[in-house]
Amino acid sequence: MVDVERRIKTATTHAVRQRNYRRVRDRALRRLANLYPDQYRELLEEERARDEAENKVWLDITGRTNAGVGLPTDHRESNKTTDRPSYSKHQSNLGGEA
């Protein structure tokens, strides 16, 4: 039983470290993309060309994706705002981040 507990603790520690690493890496990548948008776009285009040469699927460089099978393409019904409360710029958004 001790061996199982040790394995669980090791796996948990590894998962937490990996999550934290990815979070920091993604944050740094966003900062670099905002500071150097032209170079970032060039690098993305190079990577896209390399991946397409290997027949890997990519999202659109602008971040747009095509609707997949079974996904609604007409969002007029889902965008109704009649049930949402209106807030002034100084009111809370019910606990969301600032």
C-alpha positions in Angstrom: 0.0 0.0 0.0 2.9 2.4 0.7 4.2 1.8 -2.9 0.8 2.8 -4.3 0.7 6.0 -2.1 4.2 6.9 -3.2 3.3 6.5 -6.9 0.1 8.6 -6.5 2.1 11.3 -4.7 4.8 11.2 -7.4 2.2 11.4 -10.2 0.4 14.3 -8.5 3.7 16.2 -8.0 4.6 15.7 -11.7 1.2 16.8 -12.9 1.3 20.0 -10.8 4.8 20.8 -12.0 3.8 20.2 -15.6 0.6 22.3 -15.3 2.6 25.2 -13.7 5.3 24.9 -16.4 2.7 25.1 -19.2 0.9 28.0 -17.5 4.1 30.0 -17.3 5.2 29.0 -20.8 1.8 30.1 -22.3 1.9 33.4 -20.4 5.4 34.1 -21.7 4.4 33.2 -25.2 1.4 35.6 -25.0 3.7 38.4 -23.8 6.2 37.8 -26.6 3.4 37.7 -29.2 2.1 41.0 -28.0 5.5 42.6 -27.9 6.6 41.3 -31.3 3.5 40.6 -33.4 5.1 40.6 -36.8 7.9 38.2 -35.9 5.4 36.0 -34.1 3.2 35.8 -37.1 6.2 35.0 -39.4 7.2 32.2 -37.0 3.7 30.8 -37.0 3.6 30.8 -40.8 6.9 28.9 -40.9 5.6 26.3 -38.5 2.4 26.0 -40.3 4.2 25.4 -43.6 6.4 22.8 -41.9 3.4 21.0 -40.4 1.4 21.1 -43.6 4.3 19.4 -45.3 4.0 16.6 -42.8 0.1 16.5 -43.4 -0.7 17.9 -39.9 -3.9 19.8 -39.5 -3.7 23.5 -38.4 -6.2 26.1 -37.3 -6.4 29.2 -39.3 -3.5 31.6 -38.4 -6.0 34.3 -37.4 -7.5 31.8 -34.9 -10.7 31.2 -36.8 -11.9 27.7 -37.2 -14.5 26.2 -39.5 -17.6 24.8 -37.9 -17.4 21.1 -37.4 -20.1 18.5 -38.1 -23.1 19.0 -35.9 -22.2 22.4 -34.7 -24.8 25.2 -35.3 -23.6 27.9 -37.7 -26.5 30.3 -37.0 -25.8 31.8 -33.5 -28.7 34.3 -33.5 -30.7 32.3 -31.0 -27.8 31.7 -28.7 -26.8 35.3 -28.6 -30.0 36.7 -27.2 -29.2 39.0 -24.2 -32.7 39.5 -22.8 -32.1 37.3 -19.8 -28.8 38.9 -18.9 -28.7 41.7 -16.3 -27.1 45.0 -17.4 -24.3 46.4 -15.3 -22.8 49.8 -15.3 -19.0 50.0 -15.6 -18.7 50.3 -11.8 -20.8 47.3 -10.9 -19.6 43.8 -10.3 -19.8 41.0 -12.8 -20.9 38.5 -10.1 -17.4 37.4 -9.0 -15.6 37.2 -12.3 -12.0 38.3 -12.6 -11.1 41.9 -13.1 
